[in-house]
Amino acid sequence: MPSPVSNFPAATSQDAAEHFARKLAFEADCWDVHASFASGMVDFVLLDVRSPALFAQAHVPGALNLPHGKMTAHKMSQWPADTLFVVYCAGPHCNGADKAALRLSRLGLSVKVMIGGMTGWADEGFAYDAATAA
């Protein structure tokens, strides 16, 4: 009798490689965002999509505040069309980053979600900043 883990057979290695490569096309994690800023190799715009009040309390250093409801074609035109946006919200209990990613992708823009959001950032022990709006 198989265990609960092996009750469903694992994917083939080729299927797994395709799945995880595809998943990484949609996500970045807190560690990679932090390492990008620490190394000065920032080739994306980091957007905190929470409210201005929450952003002012604490946010990821280098992030701009742009709530997902304010993401319009006009607002986003201030960046080059080939800009990669990385969005985050409060954490796994919040779908604000997903809403922002959906909105940006519908505007034809490249976007990834920083998985974990503020909760993930704190879990990694990274420092926060206070206030800077987009």
C-alpha positions as MATLAB code, in Angstrom:
seq = 'MPSPVSNFPAATSQDAAEHFARKLAFEADCWDVHASFASGMVDFVLLDVRSPALFAQAHVPGALNLPHGKMTAHKMSQWPADTLFVVYCAGPHCNGADKAALRLSRLGLSVKVMIGGMTGWADEGFAYDAATAA';
ca = [
       0.000    0.000    0.000;
       1.507    3.379   -1.021;
       2.023    6.252    1.390;
      -0.065    9.423    1.122;
       2.944   10.971   -0.667;
       3.264    8.285   -3.319;
      -0.452    7.569   -3.652;
      -0.333    9.712   -6.800;
       2.656    8.870   -8.979;
       5.284   11.566   -9.442;
       5.514   13.315  -12.791;
       8.186   12.277  -15.239;
      11.403   14.233  -14.896;
      10.691   15.973  -18.225;
       7.175   16.963  -17.107;
       8.557   18.143  -13.760;
      11.261   20.234  -15.452;
       8.686   21.889  -17.714;
       6.342   22.535  -14.783;
       8.968   24.108  -12.530;
      10.509   26.172  -15.331;
       7.050   27.488  -16.162;
       6.353   28.218  -12.491;
       9.574   30.247  -12.202;
       8.429   32.332  -15.189;
       5.588   33.601  -12.967;
       7.332   33.924   -9.598;
      10.357   35.369   -7.859;
      11.082   34.806   -4.200;
      12.136   37.246   -1.495;
      15.693   35.934   -1.490;
      16.160   36.589   -5.220;
      14.663   40.087   -4.956;
      16.905   40.877   -1.980;
      19.990   39.497   -3.750;
      19.200   41.575   -6.852;
      19.060   44.798   -4.840;
      22.123   43.862   -2.754;
      24.188   43.211   -5.890;
      22.905   46.280   -7.743;
      21.594   44.031  -10.521;
      18.026   45.316  -10.493;
      16.485   44.789  -13.925;
      12.878   45.059  -12.745;
      10.551   47.474  -10.967;
       9.400   46.268   -7.568;
       5.832   47.324   -6.783;
       4.184   47.109   -3.379;
       0.497   46.870   -4.252;
      -0.860   47.429   -0.736;
      -2.461   50.662    0.459;
      -0.362   53.815    0.877;
      -0.964   53.670    4.650;
       0.451   50.140    4.927;
       3.317   51.034    2.601;
       4.208   54.034    4.805;
       4.385   51.782    7.865;
       6.861   49.371    6.257;
       7.819   48.092    2.827;
      10.572   46.239    1.003;
      13.535   48.582    0.354;
      13.558   49.717   -3.265;
       9.832   49.166   -3.755;
       7.437   51.751   -5.124;
       3.875   51.898   -3.874;
       1.227   51.379   -6.528;
      -2.001   49.713   -5.374;
      -3.351   47.324   -7.993;
      -6.525   49.402   -8.406;
      -4.404   52.350   -9.589;
      -2.640   50.385  -12.328;
      -3.908   51.908  -15.550;
      -2.425   52.001  -19.025;
      -1.735   55.706  -18.511;
       0.010   55.190  -15.163;
       2.070   52.251  -16.415;
       3.180   54.176  -19.526;
       5.746   55.999  -17.374;
       7.940   52.901  -17.727;
       9.291   51.406  -20.987;
       7.003   48.763  -22.495;
       9.592   46.009  -21.928;
       9.863   46.654  -18.164;
       9.579   43.621  -15.924;
       7.436   44.320  -12.868;
       7.660   42.303   -9.666;
       4.643   42.763   -7.418;
       3.989   41.855   -3.813;
       1.366   42.347   -1.131;
       1.021   41.365    2.527;
       1.743   37.675    2.074;
       0.255   34.284    1.299;
      -3.051   35.265    2.923;
      -3.468   38.184    0.482;
      -4.352   38.036   -3.227;
      -3.432   41.653   -3.990;
      -0.264   40.589   -5.797;
      -2.254   38.174   -7.961;
      -4.753   40.928   -8.791;
      -1.888   43.262   -9.704;
      -0.202   40.592  -11.835;
      -3.469   39.946  -13.650;
      -4.004   43.657  -14.261;
      -0.453   44.196  -15.530;
      -0.541   41.159  -17.786;
      -3.870   42.332  -19.238;
      -2.117   45.630  -20.020;
       0.444   43.627  -21.998;
       3.231   44.022  -19.435;
       5.717   41.486  -18.083;
       5.130   40.616  -14.461;
       6.152   38.211  -11.724;
       4.804   37.847   -8.203;
       7.246   37.973   -5.296;
       5.972   34.945   -3.420;
       5.627   35.386    0.313;
       5.167   39.153    0.141;
       5.813   41.061    3.349;
       5.431   37.879    5.398;
       8.068   36.086    3.335;
      10.389   39.104    3.547;
      10.087   39.054    7.350;
      10.581   35.273    7.461;
      13.927   35.739    5.678;
      14.963   38.325    8.277;
      15.342   41.143    5.743;
      15.003   44.781    6.820;
      12.110   47.066    5.906;
      11.981   50.717    4.871;
       9.281   53.337    5.364;
       7.539   55.606    2.791;
       8.192   56.337   -0.921;
       5.145   56.431   -3.233;
       5.158   55.939   -7.025;
];
